[in-house]
Amino acid sequence: MELIGISLVGALFIFMIVIGLFILNIATSIWAYRDAKRKGKSNEYSLIVLVATIVFPIIGLIIYFIIRND
């Protein structure tokens, strides 16, 4: 019986981590979109940045940091 409780706590912990990473991904994607708009980029460019950072969170942000300053 104790093993089931530990498994449930572990599953809940992993679930909370996944939810936290999802929220972090959405927040950084919105930041990248707003940053592109603030730098005067076009709507299409800003949407590409948004989609790229949602689909490829870490690589998308790294690439955006490299190309954001002209």
C-alpha positions, 0 to 999 in steps of 0.5 A: 500500500505504501508503494502506491502512495509513493508512486502517486506522489512521484506522478504528481511531482512529474505532472507539476514539473511538466505544467511548470515547463509548459507555462515557462514555454508560453511565457518565454514565447510571448516575451519573444513575440513582444520583443520582436514587435518592440524592436519594430519587426513586422507582424509576420516576423513576430508570428514566426518567432512566436511559433518557433519558440513554442515548437522549439523552446530552447533552440528557438530562444537561442536562435532568437537571441542570436538574430534579434540584434541586427 
